Amino acid sequence: MSKKRMVFVFVAIVAVLLVIPAAFVISAVMQPEEEQEQSPVAEEQEILSPEETIRQFADVIYTYDTSERQFYDGAEEYMTPEAYETLVPMQDPEEADEAPIQMTSKLDSITCYYKVSESPMLEAVADVEYSLSGMGDFRNHQLLKLVLTYTDGWKISECTVLATIEQ
């Protein structure tokens, strides 16, 4: 064999030996990304902090347009079933025939004050300001007493209106 041919075979063997490990490394890096794309993994629901739970709950019940949804629709995500039952107003069959009053509300601000304890319960008072329109335009201030319990995330187990001030 000529010297040129031996150098060519040597370079070819070295190139093949370098390409094979590089191909394994690239496939190992790319494989997890491809597996994620191919197998849809159910996203785990993020556990909200007590403050995030209260803020998102307040956003649901204070920001609404009754032509689109009732104020309590969606609140069940942040409440225990028992607390949600007390939030939903009783439906009077005689009132079902009447045209509902269209109301819109917008959460303006919320400030929370907490009483922390060692138990899996947390008490809070929320100072809520919201704008309400439908039968006039009002700016309201409302104080809520909230009790949160921790079972697979923070849930509101009690929601009591302490005071409402119309401005």
Salt bridges, closest charged atoms under 4 A:
GLU51 OE2 - ARG55 NE 2.93
ASP108 OD1 - LYS106 NZ 3.65
ASP108 OD2 - ARG139 NH1 2.55
ASP127 OD1 - HIS141 NE2 2.86
GLU129 OE1 - ARG139 NH2 2.81
GLU129 OE2 - HIS141 ND1 3.91
GLU158 OE2 - LYS145 NZ 3.62
